[in-house]
Amino acid sequence: MKTIIEPFRIKSVEPIYMSSREERESYIKDAHYNLFALPSQRVLIDLLTDSGTSGMSAAQWAGIMIGDESYAGSPSYLRFEKAVRHLMPFRYIIPTHQGRAAERILFGVAVKKGQYVLNNTHFDTTRANIESLGAFAVDLVIDEGLDPSSMHPFKGDMNTEKLTAFIADKGAENIPLCMITITNNSGGGQPVSLENIRAVSKICKKHHIPFFIDACRFAENAWFIKMREDGYKNTPVSDIVREIFSLADGCTMSAKKDGIANMGGWLALNNPAWEEQCRNILILTEGFPTYGGLSGRDLEAIAQGLEEVVQDDYLHYRIASTEYVGRHLHEAGVPVLLPVGGHAVYLDARAFLPHIPSLHYPGQSLAVALYIEGGIRGCEIGTVMFGRQPNGTEQPGKMDLVRLAIPRRVYTQSHMDYVVEVIIDVFGKRDSLQGMKIIEEPPSLRHFTARFDWRTEDHSKLEKNTAVG
Ligand SMILES: *Cc1c(COP(=O)(O)O)cnc(C)c1O
């Protein structure tokens, strides 16, 4: 098979500021070994997130120039609304400044204290917005979705038996919303099948529970359906997308993901009573309904991004490039979560560094090593993020992972080859990596601002084995 090339050429470039290993050692020390504290210009390949980091097309930048900034009734809003509705045929489309604003508005209208919101796996902001109302966010992903060794093609599917049992147990009247997240971000970017979406939709309908989709990576999910689900090989992606959303009562969306935009989001729904209440909150906290906290130019960029994100050539390249990184690492024996998801590759730090106990944060140690060795910035998802218990004690997280999220249309294959080389290099000297300790931490969401240090004062072994670069 021939190389799958990036389906774009580059007209405008941004510099990567090169640094030496020695410089990076001092940069990360200055940042107290927290990658969130690094100035981005000290990073060579930034895989912290795929959110808002996409490369926009020439047509999107052209849209930026023709954005109409009228307070009310901007033609840019009409273009945005049309582009959204073309893929997601809902009656009302409410722009917001990003995905979490759509969540806050929807839950503020729909969810009451003590109720249960169901999902395959709630994303952090989704869970936090539900819990801040005193309601409960319940995850009902299939068992395979929690098993790092399962090769199930749709590890994001919801367990429909558990769903039915949960509704019977708690009563439909206590479940104001059921959601499904495509792809399942917190579950490793794993897709959900159309068969499962259809089944969940049917169960919700039967019990009169509104069914919403957390749509952030809808196009990547549709591509997986086209590739893996029987009967969709010849279906255009945009038809698959419309079929998904025709099964739902609404959706929340972050345009920073599959909108290929740097900012934005929306809430879409069919229920007129909810729409009226949502619109009132929008006006109170986000802005007038034809801009909702966004500029006209942002709305143009999103409208154009939605046309581009469902193109076969783009999705083929997008999913192949993530898979490319995962496959090369796997072939070199590096422990990665399989199958590789849509937007990120997850390194299994616990298997990578078996000599470092979870409470010594193997994920953080690995993330720091990737930065020092190669200037790569990933994100620990493990005991640093989830280990602290409400009573102040520490417990190992379910897994210790390092997520390498791949921005859309930003890095080339040679950047990705470099990433693979650096990781294999670090894997070769994994025995010399040390555990870490937390020196200082805030009361909540500690991973963003905690300060770390090495467990032993002497990490010279790591330096000794290392080539310059
Ligand atoms: C990013 C994300 C959100 C929140 O969107 P923001 O634009 O970051 O507020 C919600 N759900 C999922 C699955 C996401 O990936």
The ligand as an SDF file (V2000), in Angstrom:
LIG
                    3D

 15 15  0  0  0  0  0  0  0  0999 V2000
  -13.7090   18.8350   25.0960 C   0  0  0  0  0  0  0  0  0  0  0  0
  -14.8960   18.0760   25.4900 C   0  0  0  0  0  0  0  0  0  0  0  0
  -15.9690   18.6960   26.1560 C   0  0  0  0  0  0  0  0  0  0  0  0
  -15.9340   20.1480   26.5990 C   0  0  0  0  0  0  0  0  0  0  0  0
  -15.6860   21.0300   25.5730 O   0  0  0  0  0  0  0  0  0  0  0  0
  -14.8880   22.3990   25.8030 P   0  0  0  0  0  0  0  0  0  0  0  0
  -14.9770   23.1000   24.5000 O   0  0  0  0  0  0  0  0  0  0  0  0
  -13.4870   22.0300   26.1910 O   0  0  0  0  0  0  0  0  0  0  0  0
  -15.5820   23.1410   26.8930 O   0  0  0  0  0  0  0  0  0  0  0  0
  -17.0790   17.9160   26.4310 C   0  0  0  0  0  0  0  0  0  0  0  0
  -17.1230   16.6160   26.1100 N   0  0  0  0  0  0  0  0  0  0  0  0
  -16.1120   15.9960   25.4800 C   0  0  0  0  0  0  0  0  0  0  0  0
  -16.2200   14.5510   25.1120 C   0  0  0  0  0  0  0  0  0  0  0  0
  -14.9560   16.6980   25.1480 C   0  0  0  0  0  0  0  0  0  0  0  0
  -13.9500   16.0740   24.5340 O   0  0  0  0  0  0  0  0  0  0  0  0
  1  2  1  0
  2  3  1  0
  2 14  2  0
  3  4  1  0
  3 10  2  0
  4  5  1  0
  5  6  1  0
  6  7  2  0
  6  8  1  0
  6  9  1  0
 10 11  1  0
 11 12  2  0
 12 13  1  0
 12 14  1  0
 14 15  1  0
M  END
$$$$
